[in-house]
């Protein structure tokens, strides 16, 4: 597929790039090469291939949500640098 310099200018605009004349010609050839590879890929039969999010099947192992003993309130606040009653006291960051 042949690209025009106007199309290269448009792609550069989308990428917020400022290109000089030599760079435009260089990138025009590189983009043409990329489009040639895309044409080759479009010939690959993919009708029987299911869509997927990635090349590796991933899963998230989950554990049962079971109530278990945890720290007491005093134990969890024991090392707090500042405390306000039953809560951690932190500096105000929103005015």
N, C-alpha and C positions, 0 to 999 in steps of 0.2 A: 504494500500500500504506500503510495506516495503522499507525503505531507507537504503542506505549503508553509512558508514562513509565517503567514497569518495564524495558522493553527499552532505553530510553536509559540508565537507571541501570546496566544490565548492561554495555552498551558502554563507559560511563564507567569502570566497575570494571575491565574488561579493559585499558583504556588508562591505568589508575591516575590518573584525573582526579577532582577534586572539583568538582562543579557545583552552583551555587545554583539556585533554582526558575526564574528567568528564563533562565538558560543552558540548562537542560534543555528548556524549551519551544522556545528558539531552535534548539538542535541537533536536536530532534525534527523540526522542519520541514525543516531542511537535510538530514537523513538521509532523510526521505521523498522529497525532490527527487532525491537520488542514486539511490534505489531506483526512482523513475519512469524515470530515464534507463537504468537497467539493464534494465527491462522493455522499453524501446524497442530496446535493443541485442539482447535475446533474440529479437526478431523478424527479425533479419538472417539470411539463409540462409548457413550456414557448412559445409554438408555436404561440399562439394567443396574446402574449404580445408585444406591440410596444416598440421599444428601446426608452429610455429617458435619459436625461442628469442628472436628479436627481429625488428624490421621490416626490417633490412638484412642481406643475406647477407655474412657475414664469413669470412675464411679467414686462416690463419697461414702466410705464406711461409716455407718451410724451406730451408736450404742443406744440401749434402752434408756429412756428418761426415767430414772429411778430416784426417789427421794433418799438421800443419804445424810449422815451426820456432817455438819460443817462447823466452822469456827463460831465461837460465841461472839456476841457483840463486843465485849471487853477485849477478847483476844484479837479480834480483827482491827480494833482501833488502838491497840497497845503501842504500836510504833508510829502512829500518825504524828506528824510534826505539829499539827494544831487540830483541836477538836472542839466542836460546838455541840454539846449534849451527846446525842447518839449518832452524830454525823462527822465526816471529815470536814474540816474547815479549810477552804481554799481561797486564794485571792480572787477578787472580783475582776473579770476581764471584759465585761460588757458594760458600757456606760449608758 
